[in-house]
Amino acid sequence: MNESNGQKVNWGRETLHVLGIVGKVVFRIFSYFLNILLTILLIGLITGIIVGSVFAIYINNNLDLEIDPSSIVTVNRDSATRFYYMSYATEQDRIDRIGTPVEIEDMRLTGTDSAIAVSYNQIPLNLYRAFISIEDKRFEKHNGVDWYRTAGAIYYMLTGQPGGGSTITQQLIKNVTGEDEVTIQRKVSEIFRALNLEKVKSKEEIFEAYCNIIFLGNNCTGVEAAANYYFGKHVSELDLVECAALAAIVKNPSQYEPLYHDKDREIELEDGTVKVLHGNEWRRWTVLEEMKLNGYITEAECVQAQNTELKVIDHSKDYDEEVVEEGITIFSWYIEALFTQLQQDLAEKYNITTRAASLMIYNNGFKIYVPMDPFVQATLEEIYYNDNEYFPSTGSGLQPQSAMVICDPYTGDVLGTVGGRGKKIINRGLDRATVATRPPGSSIKPLSVYGPALDAGIITYGTAIDDSPVWFNSYEISPATATSPAVLGYNPYPKNLPDIYNGLTPIHDAVRRSVNTVAMKVLRLYGVDNSFSFMKEKLHFDSLIDSAVLNDGRIITDRGEAALALGQPNYGVRLIEMVSGYCMFQNSGVYNEPNLYLYVTDSEGNMVFDYSDDPQIIISAESASIMTIMMQEVMSAGTGRACTLQNTVNVAGKTGTTSQDFDRYFVGYTPYYVGGVWTGYDMNQSLSAFTENPSLLVWDTVMTRLHQPYVDAAANGGEPLKKFEISPGVVTATFCRDSGMLYDDSLCSLDPRSWNTPRSEVGYFTRETVPKQKCTTHVKVQRDASTGGICYPESACSKSNCYNVALIREENRNFPKEVYIVDAQYTFRELPEWTQPSANKLLPFYATLLQTGQYVGTSVNWGTRPYNSYCVEHGVYKYWTPPGAETEEDETEETEETEETEETEKAEEWFEDEPKEPGDEPEEPGEPEEPVEPDVPEEPVEP
């Protein structure tokens, strides 16, 4: 049998073939995944580039990556900040600012003054090592950012664990800028700023600035202030334990300050558990341990320091004033105010904190040129220092505080200021002249109401506004029952002081007497929003608030009638704002911001600030002149009569008294100065013990002293005393005081009050606002001399007994209760054809127009016949029978009898709430002007 000749299988080749196929498959799979991986990597790279570019653009456009190196203060012991006032040869030179700088040598500031800042060389080595050991171990090696700690900080942030990565350079930037919000943007900005800062500042300069700006508890800024406060030493004198104690504070000053929190303490949490809060001792031990680990101290030094008791000064003792003052320069009130203003301006200019700005003032070698007048400032300080001699007294107990500001009316320059009474013994105390806010009362009215309304043509010198309540606050006398409604009472608002309403009142008289009702009604005519905008935008009253939310959720605003018409802002205004506002009246309506400095240069002579004037025309020169004339009347015949300076020098001004008599104001001016005075207690207390406005009396004392050189020069043949100049655009006209229109002798003279108070006055107007139409407020009617009744509209009076009189037309008084108004019995209302006059001689003839519970005011008491009653004795009623009623002659007598009975009942109702009789109207009102605002729960009722 023969074997088959089939081929033999080559397993080696087949294996290679299979492997080749597998390899191709694997390769293709690998290539596929590689392509996917490369694609993902490419997409990631492109995405990263895009995201990085967008992030870079965002950082560049939205983050401030630079910090001005000049805001990082270093101490130059050879460079002091100096103040200069300008010496002027004449008053005109003062206005033109052409003068010679004179240094105020006793106010020179250096970096070592008042233990404010220290140089790097004054910082002990142990303090340097303590800070870098606990705050920034690689401070000497990094370039502003410790990337190891930064990476750790990112990890801590992602895992929610506590931890920080800021270097000393970054902490310095945070302290300088005040930016400490926990955001990525802020941190990125801080990192770039740190990198940039270390390119221009050395490590020594950065550490010095850091030591001078860090907060170390108990109002201590900087290591020198802290060393002095805690240990009674200069920082250069600190030992190792004290250095470690200061370095321990930085992490949390409220927890680790050594005066009150040296030892550990326990606190109970809301859930009842007890937590241990470590004190300075525990943190100080940690600082010393870190110093040992870094090789800065030995084991023995560390143990010894850790076991040494820290000794701090006991500040509970009362120190003698002389001890407090020893070695400290006490700034004048002017320099204090300037310091505060410059601090704010520097902080805004460099986007830094006020603490950093303060260090700049002390240590940057600035030259600051101020408009202060040494004579004005010295006079203020002498009178306020010797307050017992020059100030009126309440008699006993704590005397009220006071402040004063004096400005040049033509430039706005602050010539002098004092922020408190008595000897000034501390720096950075409460400045009541340029910082504190208090309500100004009626002294705000010329600024917020009368000045702008006059300029807008809404009122004139003679415009007659009704001095009567604006509204009534209702309150419940007795609650409603099942059978009767609630009985309500009503309080008129606002009140005047004296508590009287005079009726139609010309504007100049309302200004003179400080009439609250008229101010509020003029404000309504001008517009609350217009007034608020004028104060905020034109006069720069930054202290007025548009809106604020209180802790209890209530929203408050000064955009209201009480704030603007009565001078009762929620938090008040600053005295310097009031004085600068009044400058426009003497400066032809031109406003300048109040200047506490003219310009500032740095140590190299570069201009830092230049307060070049930017005068703004706020009101016209004519309006300013008319307001000055009205405020002269305040002084000569109103609430400013106690001023003696006006006997020799022209004076205009306005007093102000606030609710409950907590504050007294006076702002006044002459052709030479504008000054304002506030008097009151820091903690509200009544000033009712003063019979005269104490602010006016202090103003008079200071201003009399300041004007004496001008008075003496004029008396000795020198330059005559200046007088208020009336703008050429102001004209005079005779007007009727009851209408503000042209006086009509044939009509207005018939007013029965003319024999005592003439109805004609000479007023001041612009050519556009001068009255051109004769009075239409007065209405001619006849009066029966035998009965004293008005024969209007018709009566059977004997013509031989009748004579012409003029009543005043008043159609708008409709009150929910009776109110005493001086001119009420002389008012007139037109009777429609269908309405008959009142048949009761105790009521106005037009009482039939009123509904039940409606009143129009009265100026007589029950039982006294008002001047405007109808002549009921000769009355004619048949002509006023309502249409459609019976008119037979036999019913007339019955109708008249019925009407008379109804009118008698009406009269009894009219006078059931009889108003208090004020007696003879005082010839001149006295201080204070402002009443206590009623506190009534119900809604106001508009008259």
Secondary structure, DSSP 4 states (H G I P E B T S, - for coil): -PPP-PPPP-HHHHHHHHHHHHHHHHHHHHHHHHHHHHHHHHHHHHHHHHHHHHHHHHHHHHS-----GGGS----TT--BEEEEEE-SSHHHHHHT--EEEE-GGG-B-TTGGG----GGGS-HHHHHHHHHHH-TTTTTSSS--HHHHHHHHHHHHHT-------HHHHHHHHHH------HHHHHHHHHHHHHHHHHS-HHHHHHHHHHH-B-STT-BSHHHHHHHHHSS-GGG--HHHHHHHHHHTT-HHHH-TTT-SS-EEEE-TTS-EEEEP-HHHHHHHHHHHHHHTTSS-HHHHHHHHTSPP----TTSPPPHHHHHTT-PPPPHHHHHHHHHHHHHHHHHHT--HHHHHHHHHHS--EEEE---HHHHHHHHHHHHTHHHHS---SSSSPPEEEEEEE-TTT-BEEEEE-SSS----SS---TTTT-EE--GGGGHIIIIIHHHHHTTS--TT-EEEES-SEEEEEEEE---SSSPPEEEEEEES--SSS-B-EEEEHHHHHHHT-HHHHHHHHHHH-HHHHHHIIIIIS--TTS-S-EE-TTS-EE-S-SHHHHHSS--SS-EEHHHHHHHHHHHHTTTEE---BS-SEEE-TTS-EEEE-----EE-S-HHHHHHHHHHHHHHHHHSTTTT-SGGGTS--EEEEEE-GGG-EEEEEEE-SS-EEEEEEE-SS----TT-SS-HHHHHHHHHHHHHHHHHHHHHHTTSSPPP-PPPPTTEEEEEEETTTSSB--HHHHTTSTTTTTS-SEEEEEEETTTS--SB--SEEEEEEETTT--B--S-B---GGGEEEEEEEE-----BSS--BBTTGGGEE-PPPTT-PPPS-TTS-TTGGGSPTT-B--BSS-TTSPPTT-B-GGGB--GGGPPTTS---HHHHHHHHHHHHHHHHHHHHHHTTTPPPP--SPPSS--S--PPPPP--SSPEE--
